[in-house]
Amino acid sequence: MSRHEHTIGVAITVPEPYGCLLQDWRRRFGDPLADAIPTHVTLLPPTQVATDSMAGVEDHLDDVAAAERGFEMHLRGTGTFRPVSPVVFVALALGIGDCERIDERVRAGPLARKLPFPYHPHVTVAHDLPDAVLDGAYRDLADYEAQFPVECFHLYEHGLDGVWRPRKEYALGEPRQQPTPAA
């Protein structure tokens, strides 16, 4: 990545206390990315954006958020993408359609891109680990359950240190603030 580009992602951040609890599980499983990636449901996977395009991206995300509404998310149980990808995740029992709709809107305009796999909202808890560890993660969180309102999503930026950090929060259903004209 050059200094003229940003690696960004868009995600629904899993709120506390659930986010920290799932991040602790990810750390216990030995996932080296546990401390670099906040607990989330992806809406836009890592994407390169030119620095001079960021204002347009942020305007686009303002419009997406304003057109959407909050919803309930219910996480329950585990799933896996194996054998295609070595991932174990906590599954969504409620909120799938909302995530799919927002994902489709986010991946339009300046962020239009095709995904290598069909979009499947989830919360990763173990990635690229030995099969025995992935099996354990699948079993250990099989009864996991959490329910919470989703009222926003975040634009994340991948730092040079490898850590994903929120750059901006987008409240769902709130129109963009227009600048007040100077008197």
C-alpha positions in Angstrom: 0.0 0.0 0.0 1.4 3.4 -0.9 0.8 6.6 1.1 -1.6 7.6 -1.6 -3.9 4.7 -0.8 -5.9 3.5 2.2 -7.0 0.0 2.9 -10.5 0.3 4.3 -13.3 -2.0 5.3 -16.9 -1.3 6.4 -18.4 -3.3 9.2 -20.9 -3.6 12.0 -19.0 -3.6 15.2 -20.2 -6.1 17.7 -21.0 -4.0 20.9 -19.8 -4.7 24.4 -19.8 -6.9 26.3 -20.1 -9.3 23.4 -17.3 -7.8 21.3 -14.6 -8.3 24.0 -15.9 -11.7 24.9 -15.7 -13.0 21.3 -12.3 -11.3 20.9 -11.1 -13.1 24.1 -12.3 -16.4 22.6 -10.4 -15.7 19.4 -7.3 -14.9 21.5 -7.7 -18.2 23.4 -7.9 -20.1 20.2 -4.5 -18.7 19.3 -5.6 -16.6 16.4 -2.7 -14.1 15.8 -5.2 -11.5 14.4 -7.3 -11.4 17.6 -5.9 -8.1 18.8 -5.7 -6.6 15.3 -9.3 -7.0 14.2 -12.2 -5.7 16.3 -15.1 -8.1 16.6 -17.4 -7.3 13.6 -19.8 -8.4 10.8 -18.2 -7.4 7.5 -20.1 -5.2 5.1 -17.1 -4.4 2.8 -14.0 -6.6 2.9 -10.5 -5.0 2.7 -10.5 -2.6 -0.2 -7.8 -0.3 -1.6 -9.0 3.3 -2.0 -7.0 6.3 -3.3 -6.5 9.1 -0.8 -8.2 11.6 -3.1 -11.3 9.3 -3.3 -11.9 9.1 0.4 -14.2 12.1 0.6 -16.4 10.5 -2.0 -16.4 7.2 -0.2 -17.4 8.9 3.1 -20.2 10.8 1.3 -21.4 7.5 -0.2 -21.4 5.8 3.2 -23.3 8.8 4.7 -26.0 8.3 2.0 -26.2 4.5 2.7 -26.6 5.0 6.4 -29.2 7.7 6.0 -31.3 5.4 3.7 -31.2 2.5 6.2 -32.7 1.9 9.6 -31.6 0.2 12.8 -32.4 -3.5 13.3 -31.9 -6.3 15.8 -29.0 -8.7 15.5 -29.1 -12.2 17.1 -25.9 -14.2 17.1 -26.3 -17.9 17.8 -24.2 -21.0 17.4 -21.2 -21.6 15.1 -20.6 -22.3 11.4 -17.6 -22.9 9.2 -16.5 -22.2 5.7 -14.3 -25.3 5.6 -13.1 -26.9 3.4 -13.2 -23.8 1.1 -11.7 -21.5 3.8 -10.2 -22.3 7.2 -12.7 -20.2 9.2 -15.0 -20.8 12.1 -17.6 -18.2 12.9 -20.5 -17.3 15.1 -23.6 -17.3 12.9 -26.4 -14.8 12.6 -29.8 -16.0 13.5 -31.5 -12.6 13.0 -30.3 -9.6 10.9 -29.1 -11.5 7.9 -31.4 -9.8 5.4 -30.5 -6.4 6.9 -26.8 -7.0 6.5 -27.3 -8.3 2.9 -29.2 -5.2 2.0 -26.6 -2.8 3.6 -23.8 -4.8 2.0 -25.3 -4.4 -1.4 -25.7 -0.6 -1.0 -22.2 -0.2 0.4 -20.6 -2.1 -2.5 -22.1 0.3 -5.0 -20.9 3.7 -6.4 -17.3 4.4 -5.4 -17.0 1.1 -3.6 -18.5 -1.1 -6.4 -16.7 -4.4 -6.5 -17.4 -8.1 -6.9 -16.7 -10.5 -4.1 -14.8 -13.8 -4.7 -17.5 -15.6 -2.6 -21.2 -15.0 -2.1 -21.8 -12.5 0.8 -22.5 -14.4 4.1 -22.7 -12.2 7.2 -20.9 -13.8 10.2 -18.5 -13.1 13.1 -15.1 -14.8 12.6 -13.8 -16.4 15.8 -10.9 -18.5 14.4 -9.1 -18.1 11.1 -6.3 -20.0 9.4 -5.5 -22.2 12.4 -4.9 -26.0 12.6 -7.9 -28.2 12.0 -7.9 -29.4 15.7 -8.1 -25.8 16.9 -10.9 -24.9 14.4 -12.8 -28.0 15.5 -12.4 -26.9 19.1 -13.7 -23.4 18.3 -16.7 -24.8 16.5 -17.5 -27.0 19.6 -16.7 -24.4 22.3 -19.0 -21.7 20.9 -21.8 -24.0 19.6 -24.1 -22.7 22.3 -23.0 -19.0 22.1 -25.9 -16.5 21.9 -26.1 -12.7 22.0 -28.8 -10.3 20.9 -28.4 -6.5 20.5 -29.6 -3.6 18.4 -27.6 -2.4 15.4 -27.8 1.4 15.2 -24.7 2.1 13.1 -21.8 0.8 11.1 -18.2 1.8 10.9 -15.6 2.7 8.2 -12.4 1.0 9.3 -8.9 1.7 8.2 -6.0 -0.8 8.2 -3.0 0.8 9.8 0.6 0.3 8.8 1.0 -1.6 12.1 -1.5 -4.2 10.8 -4.4 -3.1 13.2 -7.8 -2.2 12.0 -9.2 1.0 13.6 -12.5 2.8 13.2 -12.2 5.9 11.1 -15.8 7.0 11.2 -19.2 5.9 12.6 -22.3 6.1 10.5 -25.6 6.2 12.4 -28.4 4.3 10.6 -31.4 6.4 9.6 -29.9 9.8 10.3 -29.7 12.2 7.4 -26.3 13.8 6.8 -25.7 17.1 8.5 -25.6 19.9 6.0 -23.1 22.7 6.6 -24.8 25.8 8.0 -24.4 28.7 5.4 -22.3 31.6 6.7 -24.4 34.7 7.5 
